[in-house]
Amino acid sequence: MNAHAILPRSDPGGSIDRVVVLHDYPHAEGGAGTLATLAAREFAARGVPVTFFSGASDLDAISDKGIEHAGATGRPLLDLPASTAILQGFHNRDASARLSTWIANYDTPRTVYHLHNWSQILSPAIFAALRPVESRLVVTCHDFFNLCPNGGVTDFRRTQPCELRPMSARCIATDCDRRSRLHKLWRTARHANLVRLARFARSEATFTFIHQAMRDRFVEGGFAGRDLAVLPNPVEPWTESRVRAEDNAGFLFVGRLSRDKGADIAAEAAAQSGVPMTLAGTGELFGSLRHRARGVRLAGWCDRSDLRALARNARAVVVPSRVTEPFGLVIIEAAASGVPVIVSDRAYLAADAERLGFGLAFDPAQDGALAAILDRISRDRTAVERMSKAGHAIASRLALSPEDWADRLLVLFERKLGHISAGAGVPLH
């Protein structure tokens, strides 16, 4: 098994004919979609021709100069009748056939393929179409679907991380799916189809992970891919100048208002400790929190300028996820802006936050743990100032700028084409 070092920057130098970016959606529908479209834009900005192959056609599709579109006309599984969703999610023949046709008509020996998410529309079938070009394929793992049937190495019924080996007998027997036991069985069958088609143990593709601990979890879980690399996500702080968090009183939660993300934990802890809390985001808990959460402000969906304004008045950002968080953009966005973070120990970045001194970790399953930290931090100006300055100075080292991220992907692409030796990596830290 080859574990690349973090990859250096690159000058593509015209050695790449084209990059084909593949993703379920043709637009930035979430974190993975934001990164897929960002990658396409960054490659195109460097003069590298880009084809964006998606599982759906959409009027909101990325439309930058230098980016062509191709793909299928599917829809997200949750938007389909159940019988159609079962078949398309298991094996999307249309998407696979369209990609095979594109490859037959337009592929060149210097065309590189960059796959992001496939679980909503493209399905495991996309790996069958990519098999003839897998020596030039890079797969960015934003989640755990290439390892775990439910995509989260999480028991969603108990809202806690799962330590079982994926696809083991105990895993298959565990009722861990968000929706139902029957849905877990379908996901298990789909994962078996994925393993059959992707042939991870024999694949020449390179798989990238957004944190070393994520890569380690894949290896511990029996992932058979041979060529693994760690490439942190691109992150830009909300503010360039340090937020004087020690002068602020309110706490901030940013993310989906769901049990998985622990929005209810944040609201309850604020009520217990008597500190002001703003929840920025939408989700299934919005209605119940609006009626039941005392002293909590619901800001709804916020764009980047809204978050910048909220951050300038925050004493700390709370990230109370009950489930495994392989990265957590908000953690770095906040800390690099000078806002300390209080992070669930289920996030891989929690240990980094404590080690580097810009945040505190807690167990979201322990009653009162977050409330105790909020109470202490609300009264400890010195600790808040220390964490604020540490985060502003150090946190960005755990991520990459969008430019560096794209450059390092291009290095990996050139390596796949044989233009750079496999030993050309440099450590991030």
N, C-alpha and C positions, 0 to 999 in steps of 0.2 A: 504494500500500500504506500503510495507516494503522497506525502502531505507537503504541499508547497509552502514556502514562506510567503508572507504578505508580498504582493507584487509591486515592483517599482513603476514609476511613471514611464510613459511611452510617447514616441513620435511615430505615428503609423507609417509615415513615409511612403504611402501609396502601395504598401505590400498587401493590403486587404482589398479585394474587389468589392465586397458588399457584406454588411451584417444583416442577418434576418433575425429580428427580435420577435419572439413568439410569446403570446400571453392570452389568457381567456378573453379579456376585454380590450377594445381598441382605444381606451381612454383611461384616465387615472381614477379608477373606481374605489381605490383603497390604498393601503401602504404599498403592496406589491405593484399595483397598477401605476402608482406615482413613480416608482423606481423604474418600471419598464419603459414608461414614456420619457422619463428623464434620460435614461440610457440612450434611447433613440435620438433624442434632441442633441445630446452631447456628441454622439458619433457623427450626426449630420453636420453639426457646427464645425467639426474638424475636417469636413470634406469627404467623409466616408459615406458612400451611398447606403441607404437603409431601406429595407422592406419590413413593414410592421405586419406580421401575420397574426390575426386574432380569430377567436371562435365566433365572433358576432360582428355584424355590421351595425354602425351607429352614427347618427348625425353629429355626435360629440367626439368623434374619433380625432386623434392627433392629426394636425394638418400642416405641420411645419414644412418649409422648403427642404427638399432633399430626402423626404420620407414618402415612400410609396406604400400603398395598402394592398393587402391580399388576405385571403382567409375564407372562413365559412360564414353562414348566416344563421348560426344557432342562437339560442337564448339561454340565460342562466337557468340552472336546474329548478330553482324555486319558482320560476315563472312558467314552468311547463306543467301540463297534466301529468299526474303521477306515473302513468304507464310510459309516457314518452321520456320523462326524466330518468326513469329506471334504465331504459335502454341507452339513451344518449350519455348519461353519466358513466355507465359501464364501458361503453365503446362507441365513440362518436365516429361512425364510418365516414360521414360526409367531410368532417374536418381532416381526417387522415387522408382521404382520397384527394382532397384539394391540395394538401401540402405535398403529397407524392407527385401530383401533376406539376405543381410549381417547381419542385426540385428537378423533375425530368426536363422541364422546358428552360429553366434559367440558372441552374446550379453551375458553378465553376470550381476548379480546384482551390481557388482562393476566396471562396465564400464561406463565412462563419455563421453558425446558428447559435442564438442565445435564448434559451427557454426560461421563462419565469413560471407563472402558475398555470396549471392545466386542470385543476380539480372541479371547476365550475362549468366549463363548456368543452374544452378540447378533449378531455378524458385521457386515460392511459393509451388510447389508440394513437396519440400523437408520437409516442416513442417508436411505434412500428414504422411510421412514415420517416422518422429521423434516422432509422438504423443505417441506411446507406451512407449517411454523412456524419455518423456519430464521432468519427475521429476529429471532426471540426465542430463539435457540439460542446457548449458550456451550459450547465444547468445551475441557475441560482436558486438555492433553497431558502425561500422566505418563511416557510412553515415546515411542518413535519410530514406532509403527505407522501413524500418519497420513502418514509420509514414506517409510519404508523397509519392504520386504517382510518382513524378519526381525525388525523391531521394535527393533533395537538399534544401527543404523549401526555394526555390529561384524561382523568376520569371525570367527565362532565356531569355525571349524575351526582357525584360527591364534591364537585368543583375543587379538585386537588390533583397535583401532578401524579402521573402513573409511572411506576418503576418497573413494570413488567416488560419482558422482551416482546416486542411487537410480533404478532402472528404466532406466538407460542400457544399451547393449549389453554393456559390460564388467561391469556389475552383474549382469545376467541370466545371463551366462556364468560368473560366479564361484560356486564351490561353498563357500558361507559358512554354510549352515544348521547348527544344532545337531545335527540328526538325519540328514539324507541329502540327496543331490543331488535326488532325486525330490521330497522335501518342499520344497526351495527352489523348484522349478518350480511346485508347488501354491501356495506363498505368493506367487509372482510373479503367477500368474493371479488369486489373490484380491485382490492389490493393484490390479491393473487393474480388477477389479470395484468396488473401493472408489472409485477415481478416477472411474469412470463414474457411480456412484450419488451420491457426495458432491459432485461438480462443484465442487471447491475454488475454481477460478478465478472462478466465478459466485456462489458461496455468500455469503449475507448473514450467516452465522454468525461469531461471534468465537472465535478460538482463543487460549488462554492457555498460557504456557510458564513453567516453574518457575525458569529462569535465563536471563539475557540470552544467554549462549553457546548455550543450547539453541535459542532463537529464531533466532540467527544461523545455526546449523547447518541449520535448516529452510529458511531463505531461500537459503543457499548450495546446498542440495540441490535447489532448484527447487520448493519447496512453493508452490502457487499461491494459497493463501488470502490474502485482501486485508486482513482486519481482525485484527491480531495484537497481543496484550498480554502483558506480563511480570508475573506475580504469583507471588512466592516462596511456598514451602510454609510451613505453620504448624509451628513447632517449640517445644517446651518443654524447657528444660535438665533433666538428670537431678537436679541439685541447685541450690538457690537460692544457697547459700553456696559460696564458691570451694573446690574441692578443692585441698589443698596438695600438688600433684603432685610438687613437689621433694622431699617427704619419703618418697615411695613408690618401690618398686623394680620392681614388675611391670608388664608391658605387656598390653594388652587388644585383642582382635579381637572385633567384634560384627557378626554377619550370617550369611548362608547359607554353610555349609561346602562351597564349590564352587570349581572352577578359575576360573570367571568372576570370583568375588569375591576370589580370591587367597588363600584360607585356607591352602593348601599353601605359598605364598610366606611368609606370616607364621610358620608353624611352622618352616620351614627356616631362616629368618633368625634366629629365636630360638635354634635349635640351633647355628648358626654363631657367634653372638655370645655365647652362654652366658647370656642373660638369661631370667628367668621370663616365660612368656607364658600367658595364659588365652584360650581360644577360646570365645565364647558364641554358641551357635547350633546348628542341625542342618543336615543336608544330605548329599549323596552321598559326601562325603569323610570323614564321621564315622568310619566303620569303619577305613579305612586310616590315618587320623591317630591313632586310638586305639592302634593296634598299632605304628606306625612313628615317631611324633613324640616325640623325646626332650625331657624337661623341659617338656612342654606339658600344661597342664591343660585338659580338655574339660568345660565347664560345662553343655553341652546347652542346650535352650531356656530362655530367661530372660524373666521378666516385668519390668515397669518397676521394681519394688522390688528385684528381683535385680540389675538393671543399676545401680541407684543404689548398692548395696553394693559391686559390683565397681568402679565408677568411683571410689569414695572411696579405693580402694587402688591406683589405676592411676597410673603415671608418664606414660604416653601411650597413646592409642588409635591402632591401626594400621589403615589402610584401603587395602589393596594390590590393588585391582581391576585385572584385565587389560583390562576392557572399559569403554566409555564410561559414566560415571556422571553423569547430568544434574543431580543435586542431591546426594543423600547425607545423609539426615537425621542419621545417626550423627555426621557431622562437626560439625554445629552443636550437636547435643545434648551432645557431649563437650566441645567448645571452650567453649561458654557455661557449662559447669559448672566450667571451670578446668582441664580435662584437655587438654594439647597433643595435636595430631593429626599423624600422619605419613601422608601421603596420596599415592596413586598419581597421576601426572600425567595419567591418563586421566579423572580426576574434574574437572568444571568448577569445583568449589570449591577445587581445589588452588592455583590462582593467587591466589585470595582469601586462603587461609590464609597463604601466604607474604607477600603484600602487607600484610596486617594484622598479621602477626607472631605468629599463634597456632599456626603449624604449619610443617612442612617437606614438600616434595614430592620424589618420586623416580620413576625409570623402572622399572616392574616387570619389564621385559624385560632389564634389566642385572643380570647375576649379581653377587650380593654387595652391591648398592646398599642394600637395606633393612638388611641385617646391619650394614653400616658405620654407618648412622645410629643403629641401636639401641645399638651399642657406644658411640658418641660421647655419645648422650643419657643413657645409663646412668651416665656419669661427669661430666656437666656440669650441676651443680645450678643454676648461675646462668641458663643458657639455658632450662632447664625452668621455673624460677620466672617468668622474663620472659614466656615463651609462655603459661603458665597465667594470669597476670594480664591479659595482652592479650586472650586468649579470653574470659575472664569479663567483661571490660569491653566488648568490641566485637562478638563473634561473633553475638550475637542480632540485630544490625542487618542481617544477611544473610537473615533470615527474618522471619516475622510471628508474633504470638501467634494462637492459634485464633480469638479474638474479632475481632482486626483483619482476619484473613484472610476470615472470613465477612462482616464489614462491607464489605470492599472488593469482594467478589463481589456483594453486594447493590447496591452502586453501579453495577457493570457491568450488572446486570440492569435497574436503573432506566434506565440509558443505552439499553439495547436497547429499552425501552418508550418512549423519547423524553422521559423526565421529567427527565433531566440532560443538559446539553450535552456534546458530544464533547470539549470543551476543559477539562473539569473535573478532570483528573488532576493529581496532585502527585508529585514524585520521591520514591523511597524513601529515598535517601541524602541 
